[in-house]
Amino acid sequence: MRDALKYPPVRLTGEQARLIASGFAQACAESGYRVLACAIMPNHVHLVIARHERPIETIVSHLKSKATQRLNQEAKNPLPRSPWADGKWVVYLNDDEAIGRAIRYVQNNPVKDGLKAQAWKFVELWRR
């Protein structure tokens, strides 16, 4: 499968993760997105985002765009184009229990992979 890739797989550094978080924070400030959990892993990102008037496709595109802009501004983009894969994986959570599980999963994801826990300033405390 890797032979079919146009670009090598991306492995983000801590500095790149901080730039991505800065881009996410900017998108949230511009649009009022409420991010309830975020884990920026070396090869993928997890987000739990509260409902918003915009469609999720628009939100994801906005977040990716601002994160890419920050990487490009600091000349830290690992690829000559957007580092994001096409598409996204979306799950709609409709009850407090499912939202709480998703938040815990995202918060524990770095630790489970042997990395430090992450705490991003743009992530809001979830209240039921």
Chimera marker file (.cmm) of the C-alpha trace (Angstrom):
<marker_set name="trace">
<marker id="1" x="0.000" y="0.000" z="0.000" r="1" g="1" b="0" radius="0.5"/>
<marker id="2" x="2.832" y="2.430" z="0.815" r="1" g="1" b="0" radius="0.5"/>
<marker id="3" x="4.106" y="2.039" z="-2.758" r="1" g="1" b="0" radius="0.5"/>
<marker id="4" x="0.893" y="3.715" z="-3.933" r="1" g="1" b="0" radius="0.5"/>
<marker id="5" x="1.455" y="6.833" z="-1.804" r="1" g="1" b="0" radius="0.5"/>
<marker id="6" x="2.302" y="10.014" z="-3.686" r="1" g="1" b="0" radius="0.5"/>
<marker id="7" x="4.146" y="11.418" z="-0.641" r="1" g="1" b="0" radius="0.5"/>
<marker id="8" x="5.849" y="9.723" z="2.296" r="1" g="1" b="0" radius="0.5"/>
<marker id="9" x="3.734" y="9.241" z="5.445" r="1" g="1" b="0" radius="0.5"/>
<marker id="10" x="3.825" y="12.304" z="7.694" r="1" g="1" b="0" radius="0.5"/>
<marker id="11" x="5.290" y="12.032" z="11.211" r="1" g="1" b="0" radius="0.5"/>
<marker id="12" x="4.674" y="15.268" z="13.093" r="1" g="1" b="0" radius="0.5"/>
<marker id="13" x="7.189" y="16.636" z="15.566" r="1" g="1" b="0" radius="0.5"/>
<marker id="14" x="6.228" y="18.345" z="18.819" r="1" g="1" b="0" radius="0.5"/>
<marker id="15" x="6.950" y="21.726" z="17.243" r="1" g="1" b="0" radius="0.5"/>
<marker id="16" x="4.678" y="20.931" z="14.296" r="1" g="1" b="0" radius="0.5"/>
<marker id="17" x="1.956" y="19.786" z="16.710" r="1" g="1" b="0" radius="0.5"/>
<marker id="18" x="2.174" y="23.132" z="18.542" r="1" g="1" b="0" radius="0.5"/>
<marker id="19" x="1.828" y="25.000" z="15.229" r="1" g="1" b="0" radius="0.5"/>
<marker id="20" x="-1.183" y="22.882" z="14.285" r="1" g="1" b="0" radius="0.5"/>
<marker id="21" x="-2.738" y="23.641" z="17.676" r="1" g="1" b="0" radius="0.5"/>
<marker id="22" x="-2.142" y="27.344" z="17.047" r="1" g="1" b="0" radius="0.5"/>
<marker id="23" x="-3.988" y="27.057" z="13.728" r="1" g="1" b="0" radius="0.5"/>
<marker id="24" x="-6.849" y="25.186" z="15.391" r="1" g="1" b="0" radius="0.5"/>
<marker id="25" x="-7.034" y="27.898" z="18.064" r="1" g="1" b="0" radius="0.5"/>
<marker id="26" x="-7.231" y="30.587" z="15.387" r="1" g="1" b="0" radius="0.5"/>
<marker id="27" x="-10.063" y="28.769" z="13.585" r="1" g="1" b="0" radius="0.5"/>
<marker id="28" x="-11.941" y="28.386" z="16.884" r="1" g="1" b="0" radius="0.5"/>
<marker id="29" x="-11.511" y="32.081" z="17.694" r="1" g="1" b="0" radius="0.5"/>
<marker id="30" x="-12.733" y="33.096" z="14.230" r="1" g="1" b="0" radius="0.5"/>
<marker id="31" x="-15.799" y="30.869" z="14.208" r="1" g="1" b="0" radius="0.5"/>
<marker id="32" x="-16.753" y="29.987" z="17.756" r="1" g="1" b="0" radius="0.5"/>
<marker id="33" x="-16.084" y="26.257" z="17.439" r="1" g="1" b="0" radius="0.5"/>
<marker id="34" x="-16.103" y="24.542" z="20.816" r="1" g="1" b="0" radius="0.5"/>
<marker id="35" x="-13.413" y="21.873" z="20.909" r="1" g="1" b="0" radius="0.5"/>
<marker id="36" x="-14.005" y="19.546" z="23.863" r="1" g="1" b="0" radius="0.5"/>
<marker id="37" x="-10.923" y="17.360" z="23.356" r="1" g="1" b="0" radius="0.5"/>
<marker id="38" x="-7.895" y="17.368" z="21.064" r="1" g="1" b="0" radius="0.5"/>
<marker id="39" x="-4.932" y="15.030" z="20.624" r="1" g="1" b="0" radius="0.5"/>
<marker id="40" x="-2.364" y="15.850" z="17.956" r="1" g="1" b="0" radius="0.5"/>
<marker id="41" x="-0.496" y="12.621" z="17.432" r="1" g="1" b="0" radius="0.5"/>
<marker id="42" x="2.593" y="12.069" z="15.232" r="1" g="1" b="0" radius="0.5"/>
<marker id="43" x="0.488" y="10.568" z="12.426" r="1" g="1" b="0" radius="0.5"/>
<marker id="44" x="-3.117" y="11.601" z="13.098" r="1" g="1" b="0" radius="0.5"/>
<marker id="45" x="-5.336" y="14.010" z="15.018" r="1" g="1" b="0" radius="0.5"/>
<marker id="46" x="-8.370" y="13.395" z="17.233" r="1" g="1" b="0" radius="0.5"/>
<marker id="47" x="-10.932" y="16.112" z="17.956" r="1" g="1" b="0" radius="0.5"/>
<marker id="48" x="-14.234" y="16.167" z="19.788" r="1" g="1" b="0" radius="0.5"/>
<marker id="49" x="-16.140" y="19.214" z="18.575" r="1" g="1" b="0" radius="0.5"/>
<marker id="50" x="-19.459" y="20.443" z="19.979" r="1" g="1" b="0" radius="0.5"/>
<marker id="51" x="-22.339" y="21.020" z="17.613" r="1" g="1" b="0" radius="0.5"/>
<marker id="52" x="-22.096" y="24.158" z="15.524" r="1" g="1" b="0" radius="0.5"/>
<marker id="53" x="-24.253" y="25.847" z="12.908" r="1" g="1" b="0" radius="0.5"/>
<marker id="54" x="-21.688" y="25.053" z="10.217" r="1" g="1" b="0" radius="0.5"/>
<marker id="55" x="-21.563" y="21.600" z="8.621" r="1" g="1" b="0" radius="0.5"/>
<marker id="56" x="-18.777" y="19.380" z="9.936" r="1" g="1" b="0" radius="0.5"/>
<marker id="57" x="-17.148" y="19.317" z="6.483" r="1" g="1" b="0" radius="0.5"/>
<marker id="58" x="-16.754" y="23.113" z="6.647" r="1" g="1" b="0" radius="0.5"/>
<marker id="59" x="-15.381" y="22.971" z="10.186" r="1" g="1" b="0" radius="0.5"/>
<marker id="60" x="-12.815" y="20.294" z="9.325" r="1" g="1" b="0" radius="0.5"/>
<marker id="61" x="-11.729" y="22.195" z="6.220" r="1" g="1" b="0" radius="0.5"/>
<marker id="62" x="-11.348" y="25.415" z="8.240" r="1" g="1" b="0" radius="0.5"/>
<marker id="63" x="-9.303" y="23.689" z="10.966" r="1" g="1" b="0" radius="0.5"/>
<marker id="64" x="-7.025" y="21.986" z="8.422" r="1" g="1" b="0" radius="0.5"/>
<marker id="65" x="-6.577" y="25.231" z="6.484" r="1" g="1" b="0" radius="0.5"/>
<marker id="66" x="-5.559" y="27.300" z="9.511" r="1" g="1" b="0" radius="0.5"/>
<marker id="67" x="-3.218" y="24.563" z="10.754" r="1" g="1" b="0" radius="0.5"/>
<marker id="68" x="-1.549" y="24.330" z="7.334" r="1" g="1" b="0" radius="0.5"/>
<marker id="69" x="-1.178" y="28.116" z="7.205" r="1" g="1" b="0" radius="0.5"/>
<marker id="70" x="0.643" y="28.066" z="10.558" r="1" g="1" b="0" radius="0.5"/>
<marker id="71" x="2.965" y="25.271" z="9.390" r="1" g="1" b="0" radius="0.5"/>
<marker id="72" x="3.712" y="27.180" z="6.190" r="1" g="1" b="0" radius="0.5"/>
<marker id="73" x="4.298" y="30.487" z="8.014" r="1" g="1" b="0" radius="0.5"/>
<marker id="74" x="7.030" y="28.848" z="10.081" r="1" g="1" b="0" radius="0.5"/>
<marker id="75" x="8.387" y="26.753" z="7.177" r="1" g="1" b="0" radius="0.5"/>
<marker id="76" x="7.560" y="23.562" z="9.116" r="1" g="1" b="0" radius="0.5"/>
<marker id="77" x="5.149" y="21.900" z="6.699" r="1" g="1" b="0" radius="0.5"/>
<marker id="78" x="6.448" y="18.339" z="6.213" r="1" g="1" b="0" radius="0.5"/>
<marker id="79" x="5.138" y="18.242" z="2.632" r="1" g="1" b="0" radius="0.5"/>
<marker id="80" x="5.134" y="20.610" z="-0.356" r="1" g="1" b="0" radius="0.5"/>
<marker id="81" x="1.326" y="20.758" z="-0.065" r="1" g="1" b="0" radius="0.5"/>
<marker id="82" x="-1.231" y="20.273" z="2.672" r="1" g="1" b="0" radius="0.5"/>
<marker id="83" x="-0.093" y="17.525" z="5.074" r="1" g="1" b="0" radius="0.5"/>
<marker id="84" x="-3.675" y="16.365" z="5.619" r="1" g="1" b="0" radius="0.5"/>
<marker id="85" x="-5.165" y="13.244" z="4.111" r="1" g="1" b="0" radius="0.5"/>
<marker id="86" x="-8.332" y="13.719" z="2.134" r="1" g="1" b="0" radius="0.5"/>
<marker id="87" x="-11.508" y="13.090" z="4.019" r="1" g="1" b="0" radius="0.5"/>
<marker id="88" x="-12.257" y="12.622" z="7.670" r="1" g="1" b="0" radius="0.5"/>
<marker id="89" x="-13.852" y="10.174" z="10.029" r="1" g="1" b="0" radius="0.5"/>
<marker id="90" x="-16.995" y="11.588" z="11.598" r="1" g="1" b="0" radius="0.5"/>
<marker id="91" x="-19.045" y="10.127" z="14.424" r="1" g="1" b="0" radius="0.5"/>
<marker id="92" x="-22.062" y="11.984" z="15.768" r="1" g="1" b="0" radius="0.5"/>
<marker id="93" x="-22.503" y="11.689" z="19.523" r="1" g="1" b="0" radius="0.5"/>
<marker id="94" x="-25.991" y="12.279" z="20.837" r="1" g="1" b="0" radius="0.5"/>
<marker id="95" x="-25.839" y="11.594" z="24.557" r="1" g="1" b="0" radius="0.5"/>
<marker id="96" x="-23.694" y="12.685" z="27.476" r="1" g="1" b="0" radius="0.5"/>
<marker id="97" x="-22.287" y="9.220" z="28.089" r="1" g="1" b="0" radius="0.5"/>
<marker id="98" x="-21.005" y="8.875" z="24.518" r="1" g="1" b="0" radius="0.5"/>
<marker id="99" x="-19.540" y="12.388" z="24.568" r="1" g="1" b="0" radius="0.5"/>
<marker id="100" x="-17.763" y="11.681" z="27.856" r="1" g="1" b="0" radius="0.5"/>
<marker id="101" x="-16.321" y="8.412" z="26.479" r="1" g="1" b="0" radius="0.5"/>
<marker id="102" x="-15.072" y="10.169" z="23.351" r="1" g="1" b="0" radius="0.5"/>
<marker id="103" x="-13.426" y="12.938" z="25.391" r="1" g="1" b="0" radius="0.5"/>
<marker id="104" x="-11.688" y="10.398" z="27.644" r="1" g="1" b="0" radius="0.5"/>
<marker id="105" x="-10.535" y="8.395" z="24.619" r="1" g="1" b="0" radius="0.5"/>
<marker id="106" x="-8.996" y="11.483" z="22.989" r="1" g="1" b="0" radius="0.5"/>
<marker id="107" x="-7.399" y="12.653" z="26.246" r="1" g="1" b="0" radius="0.5"/>
<marker id="108" x="-5.878" y="9.210" z="26.881" r="1" g="1" b="0" radius="0.5"/>
<marker id="109" x="-4.694" y="8.593" z="23.306" r="1" g="1" b="0" radius="0.5"/>
<marker id="110" x="-1.248" y="10.217" z="23.668" r="1" g="1" b="0" radius="0.5"/>
<marker id="111" x="-0.580" y="8.525" z="27.027" r="1" g="1" b="0" radius="0.5"/>
<marker id="112" x="-1.658" y="5.156" z="25.643" r="1" g="1" b="0" radius="0.5"/>
<marker id="113" x="0.951" y="5.601" z="22.899" r="1" g="1" b="0" radius="0.5"/>
<marker id="114" x="3.690" y="6.495" z="25.390" r="1" g="1" b="0" radius="0.5"/>
<marker id="115" x="3.524" y="10.269" z="24.863" r="1" g="1" b="0" radius="0.5"/>
<marker id="116" x="2.824" y="13.066" z="27.310" r="1" g="1" b="0" radius="0.5"/>
<marker id="117" x="-0.756" y="14.087" z="28.038" r="1" g="1" b="0" radius="0.5"/>
<marker id="118" x="-1.806" y="17.093" z="25.990" r="1" g="1" b="0" radius="0.5"/>
<marker id="119" x="-3.521" y="20.244" z="27.253" r="1" g="1" b="0" radius="0.5"/>
<marker id="120" x="-4.344" y="22.825" z="24.581" r="1" g="1" b="0" radius="0.5"/>
<marker id="121" x="-5.628" y="26.269" z="25.593" r="1" g="1" b="0" radius="0.5"/>
<marker id="122" x="-8.368" y="26.266" z="22.940" r="1" g="1" b="0" radius="0.5"/>
<marker id="123" x="-9.958" y="23.092" z="24.374" r="1" g="1" b="0" radius="0.5"/>
<marker id="124" x="-12.968" y="23.908" z="26.518" r="1" g="1" b="0" radius="0.5"/>
<marker id="125" x="-14.056" y="22.119" z="29.648" r="1" g="1" b="0" radius="0.5"/>
<marker id="126" x="-17.125" y="20.073" z="28.850" r="1" g="1" b="0" radius="0.5"/>
<marker id="127" x="-20.162" y="20.610" z="31.024" r="1" g="1" b="0" radius="0.5"/>
<marker id="128" x="-23.126" y="18.312" z="30.774" r="1" g="1" b="0" radius="0.5"/>
<link id1="1" id2="2" r="1" g="1" b="0" radius="0.2"/>
<link id1="2" id2="3" r="1" g="1" b="0" radius="0.2"/>
<link id1="3" id2="4" r="1" g="1" b="0" radius="0.2"/>
<link id1="4" id2="5" r="1" g="1" b="0" radius="0.2"/>
<link id1="5" id2="6" r="1" g="1" b="0" radius="0.2"/>
<link id1="6" id2="7" r="1" g="1" b="0" radius="0.2"/>
<link id1="7" id2="8" r="1" g="1" b="0" radius="0.2"/>
<link id1="8" id2="9" r="1" g="1" b="0" radius="0.2"/>
<link id1="9" id2="10" r="1" g="1" b="0" radius="0.2"/>
<link id1="10" id2="11" r="1" g="1" b="0" radius="0.2"/>
<link id1="11" id2="12" r="1" g="1" b="0" radius="0.2"/>
<link id1="12" id2="13" r="1" g="1" b="0" radius="0.2"/>
<link id1="13" id2="14" r="1" g="1" b="0" radius="0.2"/>
<link id1="14" id2="15" r="1" g="1" b="0" radius="0.2"/>
<link id1="15" id2="16" r="1" g="1" b="0" radius="0.2"/>
<link id1="16" id2="17" r="1" g="1" b="0" radius="0.2"/>
<link id1="17" id2="18" r="1" g="1" b="0" radius="0.2"/>
<link id1="18" id2="19" r="1" g="1" b="0" radius="0.2"/>
<link id1="19" id2="20" r="1" g="1" b="0" radius="0.2"/>
<link id1="20" id2="21" r="1" g="1" b="0" radius="0.2"/>
<link id1="21" id2="22" r="1" g="1" b="0" radius="0.2"/>
<link id1="22" id2="23" r="1" g="1" b="0" radius="0.2"/>
<link id1="23" id2="24" r="1" g="1" b="0" radius="0.2"/>
<link id1="24" id2="25" r="1" g="1" b="0" radius="0.2"/>
<link id1="25" id2="26" r="1" g="1" b="0" radius="0.2"/>
<link id1="26" id2="27" r="1" g="1" b="0" radius="0.2"/>
<link id1="27" id2="28" r="1" g="1" b="0" radius="0.2"/>
<link id1="28" id2="29" r="1" g="1" b="0" radius="0.2"/>
<link id1="29" id2="30" r="1" g="1" b="0" radius="0.2"/>
<link id1="30" id2="31" r="1" g="1" b="0" radius="0.2"/>
<link id1="31" id2="32" r="1" g="1" b="0" radius="0.2"/>
<link id1="32" id2="33" r="1" g="1" b="0" radius="0.2"/>
<link id1="33" id2="34" r="1" g="1" b="0" radius="0.2"/>
<link id1="34" id2="35" r="1" g="1" b="0" radius="0.2"/>
<link id1="35" id2="36" r="1" g="1" b="0" radius="0.2"/>
<link id1="36" id2="37" r="1" g="1" b="0" radius="0.2"/>
<link id1="37" id2="38" r="1" g="1" b="0" radius="0.2"/>
<link id1="38" id2="39" r="1" g="1" b="0" radius="0.2"/>
<link id1="39" id2="40" r="1" g="1" b="0" radius="0.2"/>
<link id1="40" id2="41" r="1" g="1" b="0" radius="0.2"/>
<link id1="41" id2="42" r="1" g="1" b="0" radius="0.2"/>
<link id1="42" id2="43" r="1" g="1" b="0" radius="0.2"/>
<link id1="43" id2="44" r="1" g="1" b="0" radius="0.2"/>
<link id1="44" id2="45" r="1" g="1" b="0" radius="0.2"/>
<link id1="45" id2="46" r="1" g="1" b="0" radius="0.2"/>
<link id1="46" id2="47" r="1" g="1" b="0" radius="0.2"/>
<link id1="47" id2="48" r="1" g="1" b="0" radius="0.2"/>
<link id1="48" id2="49" r="1" g="1" b="0" radius="0.2"/>
<link id1="49" id2="50" r="1" g="1" b="0" radius="0.2"/>
<link id1="50" id2="51" r="1" g="1" b="0" radius="0.2"/>
<link id1="51" id2="52" r="1" g="1" b="0" radius="0.2"/>
<link id1="52" id2="53" r="1" g="1" b="0" radius="0.2"/>
<link id1="53" id2="54" r="1" g="1" b="0" radius="0.2"/>
<link id1="54" id2="55" r="1" g="1" b="0" radius="0.2"/>
<link id1="55" id2="56" r="1" g="1" b="0" radius="0.2"/>
<link id1="56" id2="57" r="1" g="1" b="0" radius="0.2"/>
<link id1="57" id2="58" r="1" g="1" b="0" radius="0.2"/>
<link id1="58" id2="59" r="1" g="1" b="0" radius="0.2"/>
<link id1="59" id2="60" r="1" g="1" b="0" radius="0.2"/>
<link id1="60" id2="61" r="1" g="1" b="0" radius="0.2"/>
<link id1="61" id2="62" r="1" g="1" b="0" radius="0.2"/>
<link id1="62" id2="63" r="1" g="1" b="0" radius="0.2"/>
<link id1="63" id2="64" r="1" g="1" b="0" radius="0.2"/>
<link id1="64" id2="65" r="1" g="1" b="0" radius="0.2"/>
<link id1="65" id2="66" r="1" g="1" b="0" radius="0.2"/>
<link id1="66" id2="67" r="1" g="1" b="0" radius="0.2"/>
<link id1="67" id2="68" r="1" g="1" b="0" radius="0.2"/>
<link id1="68" id2="69" r="1" g="1" b="0" radius="0.2"/>
<link id1="69" id2="70" r="1" g="1" b="0" radius="0.2"/>
<link id1="70" id2="71" r="1" g="1" b="0" radius="0.2"/>
<link id1="71" id2="72" r="1" g="1" b="0" radius="0.2"/>
<link id1="72" id2="73" r="1" g="1" b="0" radius="0.2"/>
<link id1="73" id2="74" r="1" g="1" b="0" radius="0.2"/>
<link id1="74" id2="75" r="1" g="1" b="0" radius="0.2"/>
<link id1="75" id2="76" r="1" g="1" b="0" radius="0.2"/>
<link id1="76" id2="77" r="1" g="1" b="0" radius="0.2"/>
<link id1="77" id2="78" r="1" g="1" b="0" radius="0.2"/>
<link id1="78" id2="79" r="1" g="1" b="0" radius="0.2"/>
<link id1="79" id2="80" r="1" g="1" b="0" radius="0.2"/>
<link id1="80" id2="81" r="1" g="1" b="0" radius="0.2"/>
<link id1="81" id2="82" r="1" g="1" b="0" radius="0.2"/>
<link id1="82" id2="83" r="1" g="1" b="0" radius="0.2"/>
<link id1="83" id2="84" r="1" g="1" b="0" radius="0.2"/>
<link id1="84" id2="85" r="1" g="1" b="0" radius="0.2"/>
<link id1="85" id2="86" r="1" g="1" b="0" radius="0.2"/>
<link id1="86" id2="87" r="1" g="1" b="0" radius="0.2"/>
<link id1="87" id2="88" r="1" g="1" b="0" radius="0.2"/>
<link id1="88" id2="89" r="1" g="1" b="0" radius="0.2"/>
<link id1="89" id2="90" r="1" g="1" b="0" radius="0.2"/>
<link id1="90" id2="91" r="1" g="1" b="0" radius="0.2"/>
<link id1="91" id2="92" r="1" g="1" b="0" radius="0.2"/>
<link id1="92" id2="93" r="1" g="1" b="0" radius="0.2"/>
<link id1="93" id2="94" r="1" g="1" b="0" radius="0.2"/>
<link id1="94" id2="95" r="1" g="1" b="0" radius="0.2"/>
<link id1="95" id2="96" r="1" g="1" b="0" radius="0.2"/>
<link id1="96" id2="97" r="1" g="1" b="0" radius="0.2"/>
<link id1="97" id2="98" r="1" g="1" b="0" radius="0.2"/>
<link id1="98" id2="99" r="1" g="1" b="0" radius="0.2"/>
<link id1="99" id2="100" r="1" g="1" b="0" radius="0.2"/>
<link id1="100" id2="101" r="1" g="1" b="0" radius="0.2"/>
<link id1="101" id2="102" r="1" g="1" b="0" radius="0.2"/>
<link id1="102" id2="103" r="1" g="1" b="0" radius="0.2"/>
<link id1="103" id2="104" r="1" g="1" b="0" radius="0.2"/>
<link id1="104" id2="105" r="1" g="1" b="0" radius="0.2"/>
<link id1="105" id2="106" r="1" g="1" b="0" radius="0.2"/>
<link id1="106" id2="107" r="1" g="1" b="0" radius="0.2"/>
<link id1="107" id2="108" r="1" g="1" b="0" radius="0.2"/>
<link id1="108" id2="109" r="1" g="1" b="0" radius="0.2"/>
<link id1="109" id2="110" r="1" g="1" b="0" radius="0.2"/>
<link id1="110" id2="111" r="1" g="1" b="0" radius="0.2"/>
<link id1="111" id2="112" r="1" g="1" b="0" radius="0.2"/>
<link id1="112" id2="113" r="1" g="1" b="0" radius="0.2"/>
<link id1="113" id2="114" r="1" g="1" b="0" radius="0.2"/>
<link id1="114" id2="115" r="1" g="1" b="0" radius="0.2"/>
<link id1="115" id2="116" r="1" g="1" b="0" radius="0.2"/>
<link id1="116" id2="117" r="1" g="1" b="0" radius="0.2"/>
<link id1="117" id2="118" r="1" g="1" b="0" radius="0.2"/>
<link id1="118" id2="119" r="1" g="1" b="0" radius="0.2"/>
<link id1="119" id2="120" r="1" g="1" b="0" radius="0.2"/>
<link id1="120" id2="121" r="1" g="1" b="0" radius="0.2"/>
<link id1="121" id2="122" r="1" g="1" b="0" radius="0.2"/>
<link id1="122" id2="123" r="1" g="1" b="0" radius="0.2"/>
<link id1="123" id2="124" r="1" g="1" b="0" radius="0.2"/>
<link id1="124" id2="125" r="1" g="1" b="0" radius="0.2"/>
<link id1="125" id2="126" r="1" g="1" b="0" radius="0.2"/>
<link id1="126" id2="127" r="1" g="1" b="0" radius="0.2"/>
<link id1="127" id2="128" r="1" g="1" b="0" radius="0.2"/>
</marker_set>
